[in-house]
Amino acid sequence: MKNIYKLLVLTSLLFVSCDNDLLEPFTPGALTEDVAVRTSGDLQRLVNSAAQQITNREDIIFSSVFTDECGIGFANGGQGITGDYIFYMDTASTSPNAIWSSCYYSLARSNRVIQFAGTLVPVSPADAALISRLKAEALCLRALAHIKIMSYFSTDPKSDSALAGVLADRVITASETPSRASNGDFYALIHSDLSDAIAIYNTLVGTPYTTPAQAPTYYPSKNMARALKARAYALKGDYTNAEIWADNVINATGPDQVVLATPANYGNIFFTENEPANTEVIYRLKRTLQQSSQGTNLGNGYASVTTTISGSPFFEVSRSLFNLLNSNPTDIRRATVVHPTSIIDPNYATSTDYRNTDKLIIGKHRGSGAVGNLNSDHKICRLSEMYFIKAEARVAANDLAGAATAIKTILDKRYPVAQPLPVYGSAQAAWAAILKERRIEFAFEGYRFIDIKRLGALAGVGIDRDPADYSSSSANYPGANPVNLPLTSFKWALPIPLAELAANGSIQQNPGY
């Protein structure tokens, strides 16, 4: 871990802020942690930096391109075609390195917040409450990072004995070379952190946030901690506990209550970031206008200029995903995912120039004038995920009708009229339906790779690409037309990056690399 933990607090100057005044750096020359972290304001900056690191866009783009959300855009200049799109993966690949390093840079900051929160002397009762809240936020972010590491790098997240990553339960020094810990150790820390965070939040009832409208979604919260518990238990396949925690979020009351978005305001979540309060979003990484020139805009992972047909898209909506969306044109998610400037070729399957006759533009991460073009907030937790977890739990309990009811609850909020109750003829059919609906609901939000990894075998479903999407890549790159990646491939566990292996001889590589 020498490579990851060579970190001075000074490197935390490039913060993503929940408020513009928090963009101010530490005093120049503050090179040691005991000098640099002396106030709750300094602690806030570290939390902001931890959030910025953990929500690096790379895992979202990787999940889209590696699986079946993306097709090759007509303006593609080679992006992804010889790498993620054809399932090429080795220890030097960009995506595993970015996912691994962003998680551990975030963990380095979160651990410092947790450590210093116990030593700072508050200047007032309000300051003491703020320090406690910042510790709870750091605990949530630490849990999120460990969930992400396990999701991508463990060969089997359902097995306690399988290896995850390095357990970062404290500040790890640059001289240490820790080995990978088991999933069991990861799950124990994740749930301990989230329980500790919830306990802190319970002592802070009535403590206001420091920014105005939408503030609760800009900060890790008690609802986020509950949602992450549900997510972690679902990843483990422990659906008894997953459903308990999903229900805690679904049934929350008072200021913790969140409701599903409707067709009238679903688009606001992604286009203008101004959905009604307590609607759909549990936690988001707020993006600011200042950040729109940093080259980290989420939409820039798919297009160069804008999310329109004239915006130089190098990735588009895959034909298989579009066909799903287009089968129900009144579903608000179709209008959200597919930009209206798209050109749809009804004869795409027989087109001799599919790449240029069928242009399916990704419209979900448009950005706005307030935060800059393509610079959408990152939605980390949404209420709909809790209903999907509940549906999974019902299938696991052999209650197919209960699973259908949970799915219908979501569908009724995505269409202008109430939808029929789905009917599933078998558990496998129910798993497949859940996986299909998750594909539509969370398109281009970073779920698809992990969803196929954990549910694909249960559903009998793998990566689903239309032959036309392969023809669009092989036209310019002969041979870039692989067979869809089987569920048994070792590549469903990403390689430990070469840079980490070189710095830490105690790290064990995943099989196959």
C-alpha positions in Angstrom: 0.0 0.0 0.0 3.0 2.3 -0.2 1.7 3.6 -3.5 -1.7 4.6 -2.1 -0.8 5.9 1.3 2.0 8.3 0.4 -0.3 11.1 1.3 0.3 14.5 2.9 -2.8 16.4 4.1 -1.6 19.1 1.7 -2.8 17.0 -1.2 -6.3 17.5 0.0 -6.3 21.1 -1.3 -8.2 20.0 -4.5 -11.4 19.6 -2.8 -14.9 19.0 -4.1 -17.0 21.1 -1.9 -20.5 20.9 -0.6 -20.3 24.7 -0.3 -18.2 27.2 -2.2 -16.5 28.7 0.8 -15.0 25.3 1.5 -12.9 25.5 -1.6 -10.4 27.6 0.3 -7.1 25.7 0.9 -5.2 25.1 4.1 -2.7 27.8 5.0 0.4 27.6 2.7 3.2 25.8 4.5 0.9 23.6 6.6 2.7 20.4 5.7 2.0 18.3 8.8 -1.3 16.8 9.8 -1.3 18.1 13.4 -0.9 21.6 12.1 -3.2 21.3 9.1 -6.1 19.8 10.9 -6.9 22.0 13.9 -10.5 23.1 13.4 -13.8 21.6 12.3 -13.4 23.6 9.1 -10.2 21.7 8.3 -12.1 18.5 9.1 -14.9 19.5 6.7 -12.4 19.9 3.9 -11.1 16.4 4.5 -14.6 15.0 4.3 -15.3 16.9 1.1 -12.1 15.5 -0.4 -12.9 12.0 0.7 -16.3 12.3 -1.0 -14.7 13.7 -4.2 -12.3 10.8 -4.4 -14.8 8.0 -3.8 -17.1 9.3 -6.5 -14.5 9.3 -9.2 -16.4 8.8 -12.5 -14.2 6.0 -13.8 -16.3 3.1 -12.3 -19.5 4.5 -13.9 -17.9 4.8 -17.3 -16.2 1.4 -17.0 -19.5 -0.3 -16.0 -21.2 1.2 -19.0 -18.6 0.4 -21.6 -17.5 -3.0 -20.3 -21.1 -4.4 -20.1 -24.0 -3.5 -22.4 -25.1 0.0 -21.7 -22.9 1.6 -24.4 -22.6 1.3 -28.1 -19.8 2.9 -30.0 -20.7 6.5 -30.9 -20.4 7.8 -34.5 -17.8 10.4 -33.2 -15.7 7.7 -31.5 -12.0 8.2 -32.1 -10.9 4.9 -30.6 -12.1 5.4 -27.0 -12.6 2.1 -25.3 -12.7 0.0 -28.5 -9.4 -1.8 -27.8 -9.8 -2.0 -24.1 -13.0 -2.1 -21.9 -15.4 -2.6 -24.8 -13.7 -5.8 -25.9 -13.2 -7.0 -22.3 -9.4 -6.5 -22.5 -8.2 -6.3 -18.9 -4.7 -6.6 -17.4 -2.8 -5.2 -14.4 -2.0 -2.0 -16.3 -5.6 -1.2 -17.4 -6.8 2.2 -16.6 -10.2 1.3 -15.0 -9.0 -1.0 -12.2 -6.2 1.4 -11.3 -8.6 4.4 -11.1 -11.2 2.5 -9.1 -8.7 1.1 -6.7 -6.7 4.3 -6.2 -9.7 6.5 -5.8 -11.1 4.3 -3.1 -7.9 4.2 -1.1 -7.2 8.0 -1.5 -10.7 8.5 -0.1 -10.0 6.0 2.7 -6.8 7.9 3.6 -8.8 11.0 4.1 -11.8 9.4 5.8 -9.5 7.7 8.3 -7.9 11.0 9.2 -11.3 12.6 9.8 -12.2 9.7 12.1 -8.9 10.0 13.9 -8.8 13.8 14.3 -12.5 14.0 15.3 -11.5 12.4 18.6 -8.8 14.9 19.3 -10.1 18.3 18.2 -11.3 20.6 20.9 -14.7 22.2 19.9 -15.2 25.9 20.4 -18.9 25.7 21.1 -21.7 23.1 21.4 -22.6 23.7 17.8 -19.0 23.0 16.8 -19.0 19.8 18.9 -22.1 18.7 17.0 -20.5 19.5 13.6 -17.4 17.5 14.5 -19.6 14.5 15.5 -21.5 14.8 12.2 -18.3 14.9 10.2 -17.1 11.8 11.9 -20.4 10.1 11.0 -20.0 11.2 7.4 -16.5 9.9 7.3 -17.7 6.5 8.6 -20.3 6.4 5.9 -17.7 7.2 3.2 -15.3 4.6 4.6 -18.1 2.0 4.4 -18.9 3.1 0.8 -15.3 2.7 -0.3 -14.9 -0.7 1.2 -18.2 -1.9 -0.5 -16.9 -0.6 -3.8 -13.5 -2.3 -3.4 -15.1 -5.6 -2.5 -17.7 -5.3 -5.3 -15.0 -4.9 -8.0 -12.0 -6.8 -6.7 -13.4 -9.8 -4.8 -13.9 -13.0 -6.8 -17.0 -13.8 -4.8 -18.6 -11.1 -2.6 -21.0 -13.7 -1.2 -18.1 -15.7 0.4 -16.7 -14.5 3.7 -13.4 -16.3 3.0 -12.7 -14.8 -0.5 -10.2 -12.0 -0.6 -11.4 -8.4 -0.9 -8.8 -5.6 -0.7 -6.7 -4.1 2.0 -8.7 -3.3 5.1 -8.3 0.4 5.7 -9.7 0.6 9.3 -7.1 3.2 10.4 -4.5 5.6 9.0 -2.0 3.3 7.2 1.5 4.6 7.0 3.7 4.7 3.8 6.1 2.2 5.4 3.5 -0.6 5.8 2.8 -3.4 3.4 -0.5 -4.9 4.4 -2.0 -7.9 2.6 -5.6 -8.3 1.3 -8.2 -9.1 3.9 -11.2 -11.4 3.6 -14.7 -10.3 2.6 -15.7 -11.3 6.1 -13.4 -8.8 7.6 -14.7 -6.2 5.1 -18.3 -6.8 6.0 -17.6 -6.7 9.7 -16.0 -3.2 9.4 -18.6 -2.0 7.0 -21.5 -2.8 9.3 -19.6 -1.6 12.4 -18.9 1.8 10.7 -22.5 2.2 9.5 -23.9 1.3 13.0 -21.5 3.8 14.6 -22.6 6.4 12.1 -26.3 5.8 12.8 -25.6 6.0 16.5 -24.0 9.4 16.0 -26.8 10.7 13.8 -29.3 9.7 16.4 -27.6 12.1 18.8 -27.8 14.9 16.3 -31.6 15.1 15.8 -32.5 18.6 15.0 -29.0 19.7 14.2 -29.3 21.8 11.0 -27.0 21.5 8.0 -24.9 24.4 7.0 -26.3 24.9 3.5 -29.8 25.5 2.3 -32.2 23.5 0.1 -31.3 19.9 -0.8 -28.6 19.9 1.9 -29.4 16.5 3.3 -28.7 14.8 -0.1 -25.3 16.6 -0.3 -24.1 15.0 2.9 -23.8 11.4 4.0 -26.7 10.9 6.3 -28.5 8.4 8.5 -30.6 7.3 5.5 -27.4 6.8 3.5 -26.0 4.6 6.3 -29.2 2.5 6.3 -29.1 2.3 2.5 -25.5 1.2 2.5 -26.3 -1.5 5.0 -29.0 -2.8 2.7 -26.6 -2.6 -0.3 -23.9 -4.5 1.6 -26.2 -7.2 2.8 -27.6 -7.7 -0.7 -24.1 -7.9 -2.1 -23.4 -10.7 0.5 -26.6 -12.4 -0.4 -27.9 -12.0 3.2 -31.4 -11.0 2.2 -33.0 -11.3 5.6 -30.9 -8.3 6.8 -30.9 -6.6 3.4 -34.7 -6.4 3.5 -34.7 -5.1 7.1 -32.5 -2.2 6.2 -34.2 -1.5 2.9 -37.5 -1.3 4.8 -35.9 1.1 7.3 -35.3 3.5 4.4 -38.6 2.9 2.6 -40.7 3.3 5.7 -38.8 6.2 7.3 -40.9 9.1 8.5 -40.5 12.7 9.4 -37.3 14.4 8.1 -35.8 11.1 7.1 -38.7 10.2 4.8 -37.9 9.9 1.1 -40.4 9.2 -1.7 -40.0 7.9 -5.2 -39.9 10.4 -8.0 -42.8 10.7 -10.4 -42.8 11.1 -14.2 -43.3 14.8 -13.5 -40.1 15.2 -11.6 -37.9 12.2 -12.4 -36.0 14.2 -15.1 -35.3 17.0 -12.6 -33.0 14.6 -10.7 -30.7 14.3 -13.7 -31.2 17.4 -15.8 -31.5 20.3 -13.4 -30.7 18.7 -10.0 -33.7 20.4 -8.5 -36.2 17.7 -7.7 -38.5 18.4 -4.8 -37.0 17.9 -1.4 -37.0 14.4 0.0 -37.6 12.9 -3.4 -35.7 9.8 -4.7 -32.1 10.9 -3.9 -30.6 9.7 -0.7 -27.0 10.9 -1.3 -25.4 12.7 -4.2 -22.0 14.3 -4.8 -22.7 17.9 -5.6 -20.8 19.3 -8.5 -20.0 23.0 -8.7 -19.5 25.3 -11.7 -15.8 25.7 -10.7 -15.3 22.0 -11.3 -16.8 22.0 -14.8 -13.4 22.8 -16.3 -11.5 20.1 -14.4 -12.1 17.3 -17.0 -13.9 15.2 -14.5 -17.5 15.9 -15.6 -19.6 12.8 -15.7 -21.1 13.4 -19.1 -17.6 13.9 -20.6 -17.1 10.2 -20.1 -19.5 9.6 -23.0 -19.3 12.8 -25.1 -16.8 15.5 -25.9 -19.0 18.6 -26.1 -22.7 18.1 -25.2 -25.2 15.3 -24.8 -26.8 16.1 -28.2 -26.2 14.7 -31.6 -23.9 17.6 -32.4 -21.9 17.1 -29.2 -19.4 14.6 -30.5 -20.5 11.5 -28.7 -17.9 8.8 -28.6 -20.3 6.4 -26.8 -24.1 6.1 -27.4 -26.9 4.1 -25.8 -26.4 0.5 -26.8 -29.0 -0.9 -29.2 -30.0 -3.6 -26.8 -30.7 -1.1 -24.0 -32.5 1.2 -26.4 -34.7 -1.6 -27.6 -35.7 -2.2 -23.9 -36.4 1.5 -23.4 -38.3 1.9 -26.7 -40.6 -1.0 -26.0 -42.4 1.2 -23.4 -42.2 4.8 -24.9 -44.3 6.3 -22.1 -41.7 5.2 -19.5 -40.1 8.4 -18.2 -36.8 6.6 -18.2 -36.7 6.4 -22.0 -36.9 10.2 -22.2 -34.3 10.5 -19.5 -31.7 8.2 -21.0 -32.2 8.9 -24.7 -31.6 12.5 -25.9 -34.4 13.8 -28.2 -31.9 14.7 -30.9 -31.2 11.0 -31.5 -31.7 9.6 -35.0 -33.4 6.2 -34.8 -33.0 3.8 -37.7 -36.0 1.3 -37.8 -33.9 -0.8 -40.2 -30.8 -0.7 -38.1 -30.3 -4.5 -38.1 -29.8 -4.5 -41.9 -28.1 -1.2 -42.2 -24.7 -1.3 -44.0 -23.6 1.8 -42.0 -25.2 1.3 -38.7 -22.8 3.6 -36.9 -23.9 6.6 -38.9 -27.6 5.7 -39.6 -28.6 4.9 -36.0 -27.5 7.6 -33.5 -28.7 6.9 -30.0 -27.4 9.8 -27.9 -27.0 9.4 -24.1 -29.0 12.2 -22.5 -28.9 11.4 -18.8 -25.9 13.4 -17.6 -26.5 16.8 -19.4 -25.4 19.2 -16.7 -27.0 22.6 -16.5 -26.2 26.3 -16.6 -25.8 26.3 -12.8 -23.0 23.7 -12.7 -21.7 23.6 -16.3 -22.2 21.5 -19.3 -22.1 17.7 -18.8 -21.3 18.3 -15.1 -24.1 16.4 -13.4 -24.1 15.5 -9.8 -23.2 11.9 -9.0 -26.3 10.1 -7.6 -24.7 7.6 -5.1 -27.9 6.3 -3.4 -31.5 6.4 -4.6 -34.7 5.2 -3.0 -35.5 3.0 -6.0 -32.5 0.8 -5.1 -34.2 0.0 -1.8 -37.3 -1.3 -3.5 -35.2 -3.4 -5.9 -33.4 -4.9 -2.8 -36.7 -5.6 -1.3 -37.8 -7.4 -4.5 -34.6 -9.5 -4.4 -35.3 -10.4 -0.8 -38.8 -11.5 -1.7 -37.5 -13.8 -4.5 -34.9 -15.2 -2.1 -37.8 -16.0 0.3 -39.7 -17.7 -2.5 -42.3 -14.9 -2.4 -42.6 -14.1 -6.1 -45.8 -12.1 -5.6 -44.1 -10.0 -3.0 -41.2 -9.4 -5.5 -43.8 -8.3 -8.1 -45.4 -5.9 -5.7 -42.1 -4.2 -5.0 -41.3 -3.9 -8.7 -44.8 -2.5 -9.4 -44.3 0.2 -6.8 -41.4 1.5 -8.9 -43.1 1.1 -12.2 -46.2 3.0 -11.1 -43.9 6.0 -10.5 -42.2 5.7 -13.9 -45.3 5.6 -16.1 -48.1 8.1 -16.3 -50.6 5.4 -15.3 -50.5 2.5 -12.8 -49.0 -0.6 -14.2 -50.2 -4.2 -14.1 -48.8 -6.4 -11.4 -46.0 -8.5 -12.9 -46.3 -12.2 -12.9 -43.2 -14.4 -12.5 -43.4 -18.1 -13.4 -40.2 -19.0 -11.5 -37.5 -17.7 -9.3 -35.2 -17.4 -12.3 -37.8 -15.4 -14.2 -38.1 -13.1 -11.2 -34.4 -12.6 -10.9 -34.2 -11.9 -14.7 -37.0 -9.3 -14.4 -35.3 -7.6 -11.5 -32.0 -7.5 -13.4 -33.8 -6.1 -16.5 -35.5 -3.4 -14.5 -32.3 -2.4 -12.7 -30.7 -2.1 -16.1 -33.3 0.4 -17.1 -33.5 2.3 -13.8 -29.8 2.7 -13.2 -28.5 3.0 -16.8 -25.2 5.0 -16.8 -25.1 5.2 -13.0 -22.4 2.6 -12.4 -24.5 -0.4 -11.3 -24.6 -2.8 -14.3 -21.2 -4.5 -13.9 -21.8 -5.3 -10.3 -25.5 -6.3 -10.9 -24.5 -8.9 -13.5 -21.7 -10.1 -11.3 -24.0 -10.8 -8.3 -27.3 -11.6 -10.0 -26.4 -12.9 -13.5 -26.1 -16.6 -12.5 -29.4 -16.5 -10.6 -31.2 -14.8 -13.6 -29.5 -16.9 -16.3 -28.5 -13.6 -17.8 -25.1 -12.1 -18.8 -23.9 -9.2 -20.9 -26.5 -8.5 -23.6 -25.2 -6.7 -26.7 -27.0 -6.4 -30.0 -24.9 -7.6 -33.0 -25.3 -4.1 -34.4 -23.2 -2.7 -31.6 -20.4 -5.1 -32.5 -20.6 -4.2 -36.1 -20.2 -0.5 -35.3 -16.8 -1.2 -33.5 -15.4 -3.8 -35.9 -16.0 -1.5 -38.9 -13.1 0.7 -37.8 -11.2 -1.9 -35.7 -11.3 -5.3 -37.4 -11.3 -8.0 -34.8 -12.9 -5.9 -32.1 -15.9 -8.2 -32.0 -15.5 -10.6 -29.0 -18.0 -13.2 -27.8 -20.0 -11.7 -24.9 -18.1 -12.3 -21.7 -19.3 -15.5 -19.9 -20.4 -15.3 -16.3 -17.6 -17.7 -15.4 -14.9 -15.4 -16.7 -12.2 -14.4 -14.1 -12.6 -10.8 -15.4 -15.6 -10.3 -13.2 -13.0 -9.7 -10.5 -10.8 -6.8 -11.6 -7.0 -7.1 -11.4 -5.1 -5.6 -8.5 -3.3 -2.7 -10.3 0.4 -3.2 -11.3 1.4 0.0 -9.5 0.1 -1.5 -6.2 1.7 -4.8 -6.8 5.1 -3.1 -7.4 4.8 -1.0 -4.2 3.5 -3.8 -1.9 4.9 -7.3 -2.2 2.3 -8.5 0.3 -0.6 -8.0 -2.1 -2.0 -11.2 -3.7 -3.2 -10.9 -7.3 -6.6 -12.2 -8.4 -6.6 -15.5 -10.5 -6.2 -15.1 -14.2 -4.0 -12.0 -14.3 
